[in-house]
Amino acid sequence: MARTASRLVPGGPVARAASRHLVAGLPRGLPAAVPWVAPLYVGAVQLGAYATARLSGPRRTELLRTHSTNVDNLRAGRWQTLATSAVFVEEPLPVTYGAGLLAALGTAEWRWGAWRTAGVFAAGHVGASLLVYAALRARTPRGTPPPTAGAASAHPVTDEGPDATARAIDVGASYGFNATVGALAATVPHRGARTAATAGLLALGVRPVLRRGRTFTDVGHLVALALGVAMGAGMRAGTGRRTGS
């Protein structure tokens, strides 16, 4: 599953649009605590990316592939990649993407606290990774050869022949990013704004999936976004029940 390039473009159009509108969702008044986990995570990912970029090409590729949630790793039982893949990226984060990721996670941490934010991010990252893996495993034969040198890391879903995605580099934060953005949209207090934000994000997430040259990461981004929306709706319903009681 090659989320590398796709994750560096903040989850496609979904995260680009979200990063422009996150500030509007900030709660009124002073926060109970200044977010610190979000800056720590984004900073660690960025520093790790710079360190990884200093490695030689083969060593860097092997390191990233080892921590990828691709079919070969998960089929072999390397479930730790579900965690480690979220702290590796192929290239240092672009400024716009890093700012958008920090804004999303920081806003969520401000509103929900560090633990709940981490839970939403992790559930979106792991949930989307496993669902995409299940779909890819069903169509990927065992013993697929490694991708040829210079091959793109994000392969179209319509590829024929041996499926190079089985060993593809698949790391990054975009699944968790999309889930967090979806949950933020689903917890906007005003009903009209909430509906518009949720519908707009889902529409942006569906668009890449419908194009002819789609990749499985486009599907993963949409799945993560939908998981985030569902989690946000659950949090909103729980808050409403507590308020009512």
ABEGO torsion letter per residue (X at the ends): XBAAAAAABBGEAAAAAAAAAAAAABBBEBBABBBAAAAAAAAAAAAAAAAAAABBAAAAAAAAAAABBBAAAAAAGBAAAAAAAAABBABBBBAAAAAAAAAAAAAAAAAAEAAAAAAAAAAAAAAAAAAAAAAAAAABBBGBBBBBBGBBABBBAABBEBBAAAABBBBEAAAAAAAAAAAAAAABABAAAAAAAAAAAAAAAAAAAABAABBAAAAAAAAAAAAAAAAAAAAAAAAAAAAAX
